[in-house]
Amino acid sequence: MPATRIVRASPEATKEASATLAAGGLVAFPTETVYGLGADATNDAAVAKLYAAKERPSFNPLIVHVPDLAAAQRIAAFDARALALARAFWPGALTLVLRKLPSCPVGLLATAGLDTVAVRLPNHPVARDILQAFGKPVAAPSANRSGRVSPTSAVNVKDDLDGRIDIIVDGGPCPVGIESTIVACLDGVALLRPGAVTRDAIAKVLGHAIAPLAPEAPARGAPLAPGMLASHYAPRAAVRVNAVTVEPGEALLAFGPQLPANAREAKAVLNLSPTGSLAEAAVNLFAYLRGLDAAGAATIAAMPIPNEGLGEAINDRLRHAAAPRDGAPRPRDAP
């Protein structure tokens, strides 16, 4: 495949994106969370190309994006809890894992053969225009190589997938910067992945707390939703979490006004939020991981992040980034 083109978001780009999806092609586009890589979710051949482009294991299911609630209800079974969450947070950064309807048009490859489907209605004008124009469900995981840092700009997408996909629709930087929250509404309600919609906000809608741990994946080892594999969101450098000092040769992913005493010894320093804002930290997280990776350090030392609100999602991404990869030893966590 030739070099991947970046096209500015426009009505013409929307038409091209829709035509590319209809032809079985791959289109990257912005959502409010991160850039997604879209394929026709009803076309197993297109979805197979998506898995190949990302080098993603086919047992890892995809999030299916739709333009409105009515479209989601043609795919999945909504009980009262799911409907309440959809009405509260859609369009927005919440993905619901639900039972597939018998008439669900989404292909088995997009759902990894499960009897459930992950569905979301994004809140970004470019994404919604493309979804409306295409008129069918779009499978759209993050637009990066599998396991790598999620992309929050068109340039990030091109860096990872140039020559592997057809076009990138550039809608500017993603305003939220961290992936959607994933909630399963099956036999019970469980948080599968923390994200931009906080646990407390979900509990307020439901009227009760939700399970603190995700349910176990099916026996054959397939996760119920994206982002549940041990190593994920990872830069090339190793990641050391909860760092209170900087070791020789490390880059520092800082947070807040107080840096480690030896921060000047770091190979590079980027501060997610000098004021300690979790919202600002979420927006900057993936871009700064990529930036520190580019500095060439073998390890990125990530300072502690409060585990509340958006901090739960940020810490989740950092833990996944720090997980062992391909048998490599895990970097030592700071106390």
HELIX and SHEET records of a PDB file:
HELIX    1   1 PRO A   11  ALA A   22  1                                  12    
HELIX    2   2 ASP A   44  LYS A   54  1                                  11    
HELIX    3   3 LEU A   69  GLN A   73  1                                   5    
HELIX    4   4 ALA A   80  PHE A   89  1                                  10    
HELIX    5   5 PRO A  125  PHE A  134  1                                  10    
HELIX    6   6 ALA A  154  LEU A  161  1                                   8    
HELIX    7   7 ARG A  199  LEU A  206  1                                   8    
HELIX    8   8 ALA A  263  GLU A  265  5                                   3    
HELIX    9   9 LEU A  278  ALA A  294  1                                  17    
HELIX   10  10 LEU A  310  ALA A  322  1                                  13    
SHEET    1   A10 ARG A   5  ARG A   8  0                                        
SHEET    2   A10 ILE A 167  ASP A 170  1                                        
SHEET    3   A10 VAL A  27  PRO A  30  1                                        
SHEET    4   A10 TYR A  35  ASP A  40 -1                                        
SHEET    5   A10 VAL A 138  ALA A 139 -1                                        
SHEET    6   A10 ILE A  63  HIS A  65 -1                                        
SHEET    7   A10 THR A 116  ARG A 120  1                                        
SHEET    8   A10 LEU A  94  ARG A  99 -1                                        
SHEET    9   A10 THR A 181  CYS A 185  1                                        
SHEET   10   A10 VAL A 189  ARG A 193 -1                                        
SHEET    1   B 4 ALA A 238  ARG A 240  0                                        
SHEET    2   B 4 THR A 299  ALA A 302  1                                        
SHEET    3   B 4 ALA A 251  ALA A 254  1                                        
SHEET    4   B 4 VAL A 269  ASN A 271  1                                        
END                                                                             
